[in-house]
């Protein structure tokens, strides 16, 4: 008897991820229970595996009571903190996340912004449009040769950024209190303290999870340590940075995330010419969602075949993931 998979995510996520080709791929592995759930009001008694996506409602005890056959959750995005609860593991439900697949576009965005910021592309393009004057042909204060990039946290995305930076002529620093110096050396980076990371780097890129201990981690003191012309990039969580301090600092920044997700219309960051704000687009979008589906189908096939998940999420991971 084939396993039956149900689907739970927001309508927007379902439209992006569950394309006809995606559903055909899932259908090759197991039977599908439709329609896609946007809440858990319905009975889940016939579901063995739940394929989740962005904005899936929490899977608490009351929901799980309706799903006595549920044995696995396959998440087609990164963090599972919003919907997977401790109750899932208490009931022996195994969990997989596509965080490793979603890490790649975030890392690609980050590296692209590092390279563009080194050439001062955004500022120079704006000035060119305004003045029609190309300015100095060989400015001394631009370029990517020998620049220092500081990576804040060797998270899954942080490590992928480090990997993608290897072909370039950068010196890479890392701050992560959970990574020993020997491991940092094996990654090809210099392990430094937090203050040193901010003081020495031409670019600081933030990849830490948002936890009680990291909220507001990049505070006014750290921002003032940044060298003239340095750039701060955040693709992690907006609340990691003191946004008011950043807005008044004069430090250039590229922010794909803010706190709240959409800043109030009057927030001073909107009016900072040296700050680029993008609408949380670094993660998987458009055709990149097909990578998430490929990953989820592979995990589902492995689990149904008895090999288990290659990228299982463990109960202890909840306290340290984004």
N, C-alpha and C positions, 0 to 999 in steps of 0.2 A: 504493500500500500504506500502510495507516494505521500510525502509530507505536504501539508497545506500551509501556504504563506499568506498572511494578511499584510496590509500596508497602512501606515499611519503617519501623516505629515500634513502640513498646511496645503491649501489649494495651490498656492504659488509654488511651493516646493514640488508638489506632484506634477504640475505643468512643466517645470524645468527638468525634473529627473525621470519621471515615469513616461517617457515617450513610447510610441508603439514598438520601436525596436527594443527598448529596455524591457517592456512587458513580455515581449517574445522571448528575450533572453532568460528572464526569470521563469517563464513558462516551460522552458526546456529542462529546468532543474526540479520544479515542484508544481503542484496545483496552486492556482491563485484564487484567493478569496477577495472578491470585489463587492462594492466599490471601495475606494480609498477612504479610510476613516480620518476625519478631522477632529473628532472627539471620541470618547470611549463610552458613549451611551449604549452602544449596541452590544449584543452578546458576542463573546469571543471564544465560545466553547469549542469551535471547530478549528482553531488556529494552532499550529505547531510552532511556526516561526513568524516573528513579526519583523517586517522590513520597515524601518523608521527613517524619517528625514527631518529637515528643519521644522521647528515649531511643533514637534510631536508632543502631545499632552503628557504629563507625568504618569509613569506606570507605578502607581502606589498599590497598597494592599487591596483596596476596594476594586481597582481595575483588574488586578491579577486574580482576584476571586472569580471573575467572569471568564478567565482563561485557564482552565485547569490543565489543558494539554500543552500550554506554551512552554517550550524548552530552550528557545534561542531568540536573540534579538540581533538583527544585522542593521547597523546604522549607515545610511548612505551619505554621511557628512562627517564632521570632525568630532567635536565635543559631545559627550552623552550626558553631561551634568544636568541638562535641562529636563530630561525625561526618565533616565534610568535611575532607580532608587536602590538603596540597600536591600529592600524587600525582594528585588529580583534575584540577587545572589542567595538570599536566605532560602529561596524556593528552588535553588539549583538551576536557575536560568543562566545560560551562557550568553556573553555579550561580545560583539565585534563592532569595531568602528573603522570607518574609512579615513581616519585622521591622516594616515600616511599618504593616501592618495590626494587628499585636500591640501596637504602641506606643500606640494609642488607648485601650484599656481601662486600661492602666497609667497613662496621663496622666489619665484620668477619675478613677481611684481617688485619685491624688495630689491633684488639685484638690479633690475631695470632702473629703479629710482636712485639707487646708489650711483650707478653710472651716469644717469642724467644729471644728478645733482653735482657730480664732479665737473661736468662741463658747464654748469650753471645754465642749463638749457631753458628752464622755465622762466627765470628772471630775464635772460638775454632775449628770449623770444618775445616777452611782453614789452621790453624796452624797444626792440626792433619794430614791433607793430605800432607802438606809440610815436616813434620818432622817424621811422624809415631810415635810420642811420645804423649801419652795422657795428659801429664802435670800433675799438682797437681790434686789429686782425689777430694779433698774438698776445692776448692778455696774460699776465704772469700769474694771476690768482686762480686759474682754472686748470683742469686736467685730472686724470686718474692714475698717473704713474706715481707709485710710492705712497699713495694716500693710506691713512690708517682708518680702518673700519672697526668699530666696537660692537660686538654682538652681546646683547643683554639676555642671557639665558640660552643654554644648550638644550632647548626644547626640541621637539620633532622638527618644527619649522626652523628654529635657530640652527640646528645641525644641517638641514638641507641648504640653508643660506651659506653656511661655511663651505659646504661641498661645491656649490655653484660658483663661489668666489675664487676657487683654486686656480683657474686659468688666467686670472688677472693679476696685475702687479700691485697687490694690496698687502699691507701688513694687517693681520686680523688679530684683534684682542677679544678675549672672552671673559665675561663675569658670570659665574654661576657657582654659588656656594656649595652645591651638591656634586660638582665635578672636580675630582682631584687634579692636581697639576699634571701628573703623568698622563691622565686621560686627555687633558687639553692638548698636551704635546703630541699625542697620537693623532689628534684631530688636525694638527698642523697650525695651531693657534697659540698665542701667548696668554697664559692665565694671569689675570690681574684683579685688583680690588675694584670696587664700584667707583670710588672717587677717581682712581687712575684711569679707568675706562672713559669716563666723561672728560677728564682733563686732557687726555692724549689724542682722542679720536677726532678725525675730520667728519666722520659720520657715525652716529650711534643709532643702531636699529634694535627695537624693543620686541622681544619674543617671549616674555614671561607670562605665566598664567595669572589670572586675576584671583587672588586669594585674600583673606583678611590681612595677611602680612605684607602683601604687595600692593594693596590699594594706595595710590598716591606715592608709589615708590620713587618715581622720577619727580622729585620735589624742587622747590625754588633753589635750594642750595646746590643740588646737582646741576641744574640748568645753568646756574651762574658759573659753574666750573668749566663749561664748554668753551673751547677756544674760538677766537674770532673767525667767522665764516663757516663754523661747523653746522651740520644739519642733523636734526632729530627725525627719525622715521618710526612710526608706530603702526604696525599691522596686527597688533595683539588685542588689547582691550583699552578703550578710552580712559577708564578710571585708573589706569596705571600712572597717568601723568597728571600733574597739577596744571590744568589747562589755563587757569588765571595767571599763574606764574609764567607760563610759556608765552601767553599773549602779551605780557608786559616786558618780556625779556629782550626782544629783538632777535632771538635765535630763529633761524630758518627751520621749518619743519614740514614734513610730508605726513599727513594723518589720514589713514584709511578708516580709522575708528575714532569715535569721540564718545563722551559721556555727557548727556544722553546720546543715543545713536544719531539723532538729528539735533544739532545744537539749536538753541533758541535763536530766533531771527536777530536779536540784538546782541548776541555774544561777540565779544571783541575779536575772537579768532577769525570771524568772517571778514573782518576789515584789515587783516594783516596781509600786506602784499607779499611778505616773505613766507607765508604759510599756504600750502596746497592741501585742500581737504577733498578727498574722494569718498564716494558714498558706499563704503564697505564692499568694494568690488575686487579686492585682491584674491579672495577665495574662489572656488570653482563657480564659473558662470558659463552660460551658453554651451558650446560643444565640450567644455571641460567637464560638464556633468556626466558625460559618457564614461569618463575615467572612473567616476564614483560607482557607476552601475557595473562596469567591468569588475571592479574590486569587490563589490557586494555579491555579485553572482559567483565569483571565484570562491569567496569565503563560504557562501551558502552551499556550493557544490562540495567543498572540502568537508564541511560539517556533516552534511547528509551522508557523505561517503565514509564517515567514521574517523576521519583524520583530525577533526577538531578545527578550530579557527587558527589561522596563521597570525592574526593580529587581535587576539583576545584582549578585552579590557577586564582588569581584575578589580575586586572591591576596593583595595587600597589605592587604586589610581584616582578615585573620585576626589580625593583631597588635594591633588596636585595638578590635575589637568585643567585646561582653559575652560 
